[in-house]
Amino acid sequence: MPRIAFTSNLRRHVDCPAAEVRGTTVSECLADYFATHPQVRSYVLDDQGRIRRHVAVFVGGEQLRDPAAQTDVVSDGDEITVMQALSGG
């Protein structure tokens, strides 16, 4: 099963423990996670279901290529990492 983990900067705002999830795409894995942890959804996705502007998602160390629909493929044993993306100068 894929595993999803959140960095400490997100965990300080909302309870989002690491967990094994079901799915073959990032979208499916996130939906499975949000089914158990619905309070996390609004921190990760915007109102249109896209990854929020200041959130970065990685699958096996590779940054998500499709933040709008999250169709990136996830394999058994992959780790999905969700973190706050910092911007500014």
C-alpha positions in Angstrom: 0.0 0.0 0.0 1.1 3.6 -0.6 1.8 5.7 2.5 1.1 9.4 3.0 3.0 11.6 5.4 2.8 15.3 6.3 5.7 17.5 7.3 5.7 19.1 10.8 4.8 22.5 9.5 1.4 21.2 8.4 0.9 19.0 11.4 1.1 22.0 13.7 -2.1 23.4 12.1 -4.1 20.2 11.8 -3.9 16.6 13.1 -2.6 14.7 10.1 -0.8 11.5 11.1 1.0 9.4 8.5 -1.1 6.5 7.2 -1.3 3.8 4.6 -3.8 4.6 1.9 -5.5 2.9 -1.0 -5.3 4.1 -4.6 -3.3 4.0 -7.8 -3.2 7.8 -8.3 -2.5 10.7 -5.9 -6.1 11.8 -6.2 -7.4 8.3 -5.1 -4.9 8.2 -2.2 -5.8 11.6 -1.0 -9.5 10.8 -1.2 -8.9 7.6 0.9 -6.9 9.7 3.5 -9.6 12.4 3.6 -12.3 9.8 4.2 -10.7 9.1 7.6 -9.2 12.6 8.2 -11.7 15.1 6.6 -10.3 18.1 8.5 -7.1 17.8 6.5 -8.7 18.3 3.1 -9.1 22.1 3.3 -5.4 22.4 4.2 -4.3 20.5 1.1 -7.0 21.1 -1.6 -8.7 24.3 -2.7 -12.4 24.7 -3.3 -12.0 23.3 -6.9 -10.1 20.2 -5.6 -6.7 21.3 -6.8 -3.6 21.2 -4.6 -3.3 24.6 -2.9 -0.8 27.1 -4.2 1.4 26.9 -1.1 1.3 23.1 -0.7 3.8 20.8 -2.4 3.2 17.1 -2.9 5.9 14.5 -3.7 5.6 10.9 -4.8 8.7 8.9 -4.1 10.8 12.0 -4.0 9.4 13.4 -7.3 7.3 16.5 -7.3 3.6 16.0 -8.4 3.3 16.8 -12.1 -0.5 17.2 -12.1 -1.5 19.4 -9.1 -4.9 20.2 -10.7 -6.2 16.6 -11.1 -3.5 14.6 -9.2 -3.4 11.9 -11.8 0.2 11.0 -11.1 0.5 7.2 -10.6 1.2 5.8 -7.2 2.7 2.3 -6.8 2.5 -0.1 -3.9 5.1 1.0 -1.3 5.4 4.6 -2.6 5.5 7.4 -0.1 3.4 10.5 -0.7 4.8 13.5 1.1 2.8 16.6 1.6 4.5 19.8 2.7 3.9 23.5 2.9 5.6 25.2 0.0 7.4 28.4 1.0 7.6 31.4 -1.4 8.8 34.9 -1.3 12.2 36.5 -1.4 
